Amino acid sequence: MSHIPPSQKKVLLTHLDWNLQRLDEVLKQSETDYFKSAALQRFGHTYTMAIKSIHEFIDLKDRAKEIKDEECIKLATQNGWNVDPIKWHEMISDYQRINQKPDDQQTEVVYQKLPGYQQALKNLYYNLKSLL
C-alpha cells in the first residue's frame, strides 16, 4: 500500500497518541476559560497530527499541500479506517472555525463537541496502529 518506512509511520502515531493523551487530560480539568482554551488548542494539535498520519499512511506526503482535509478523510474512509465522514466533516469545519478567532459562543459550541471528536480521533489512531 505505501512506501513509507514503518518507523516513520510509528513516529507519527506516537505523536498522535501523545496528543490524544494530552487532550484527554485537559478535558478532565474544570471547565474554566483557561482549560477550555487549552482543550481547543490541544484539539487543534491532535487534529493536525491525525491529518498528517493519514497523509503518510496513504502515501500522500509529496502532495499533502494539494490534498484538502475533506479529500484526505474520503481516502481514509475508502481505506476502511473506520472514519465517520459526517463526524469528520463537522470536525474539519470546527477546526477551521477555531483557527479564525471565533466568538465566545462559537468557542463554547466547539468545546462541547470535543469528547465526540476525541473518540473519532482515537478510532482513527487504533485503526492506523493496527496497520503496523
C-alpha positions in Angstrom: 0.0 0.0 0.0 2.7 2.5 1.0 6.4 3.0 0.5 6.8 5.0 3.8 9.1 3.2 6.2 7.1 1.7 9.1 9.3 3.5 11.6 8.2 6.9 10.2 4.6 5.8 10.5 5.2 4.7 14.0 6.7 8.0 14.9 3.7 9.9 13.6 1.4 7.5 15.5 3.4 8.1 18.7 2.9 11.8 18.3 -0.8 11.3 17.6 -1.1 9.1 20.7 0.7 11.7 22.8 -1.6 14.5 21.7 -4.7 12.2 22.4 -3.4 11.7 25.9 -2.9 15.4 26.5 -6.4 16.1 25.1 -7.9 13.6 27.4 -6.1 15.2 30.4 -7.2 18.7 29.6 -10.8 17.6 29.0 -10.8 16.1 32.6 -10.0 19.5 34.0 -12.5 22.0 35.3 -14.4 24.0 32.7 -12.7 27.3 33.2 -11.9 29.6 30.3 -8.2 28.7 30.7 -8.8 24.9 30.4 -11.4 25.4 27.6 -8.9 27.3 25.6 -6.2 24.7 26.4 -8.6 21.9 25.2 -9.3 23.7 22.0 -5.6 24.3 21.3 -4.8 20.6 22.1 -7.7 19.6 19.8 -6.1 21.6 17.0 -2.7 19.9 17.5 -4.3 16.4 17.7 -6.4 17.1 14.6 -3.2 18.2 12.7 -1.4 15.1 13.7 -4.3 12.9 12.6 -4.3 14.5 9.1 -0.6 14.1 8.8 -0.8 10.5 9.8 -3.5 9.9 7.2 -1.3 11.5 4.6 1.6 9.2 5.5 -0.4 6.0 5.6 -2.0 6.8 2.2 1.4 8.0 0.9 0.3 11.5 0.2 3.3 13.2 1.7 4.5 14.7 -1.5 1.1 16.0 -2.4 -0.1 16.9 1.2 -0.5 20.6 0.4 -2.6 19.8 -2.6 -5.0 17.4 -0.8 -7.7 19.1 1.2 -8.6 17.6 4.5 -12.0 16.6 3.2 -10.3 14.6 0.4 -8.0 13.1 3.0 -10.9 11.9 5.1 -12.6 10.5 2.0 -9.5 8.4 1.2 -9.3 7.2 4.8 -12.9 6.1 4.6 -12.2 4.3 1.3 -9.3 2.5 3.0 -11.7 1.2 5.7 -10.2 3.0 8.6 -13.5 3.3 10.4 -13.8 7.0 9.8 -17.2 8.5 10.2 -17.3 11.0 7.3 -20.2 13.1 8.8 -18.3 13.5 12.1 -15.1 14.3 10.4 -16.6 16.9 8.1 -18.1 18.6 11.2 -14.7 18.3 12.8 -12.9 19.9 9.8 -15.4 22.8 9.9 -14.9 23.3 13.6 -11.1 23.0 13.3 -11.2 25.8 10.7 -13.6 27.8 12.9 -11.3 27.8 15.9 -8.4 28.9 13.8 -10.4 32.0 12.8 -10.7 33.5 16.3 -14.3 32.6 17.0 -16.5 34.5 19.4 -17.2 33.0 22.9 -20.5 31.4 21.8 -18.8 29.6 18.8 -15.9 28.5 21.1 -18.3 27.0 23.6 -20.2 25.1 20.9 -16.9 23.6 19.6 -15.7 22.9 23.1 -18.8 20.8 23.9 -18.2 18.7 20.8 -14.6 17.8 21.8 -15.4 14.5 23.6 -17.0 13.2 20.4 -14.1 14.4 18.3 -11.7 12.8 20.7 -13.4 9.5 20.2 -13.3 9.8 16.4 -9.6 10.7 16.6 -8.9 7.7 18.9 -10.8 5.4 16.5 -8.5 6.6 13.7 -5.4 6.1 15.8 -6.3 2.5 16.7 -7.1 1.7 13.1 -3.9 3.1 11.8 -1.9 1.4 14.6 -3.4 -1.9 13.5 -1.8 -1.5 10.1 1.8 -1.5 11.5 
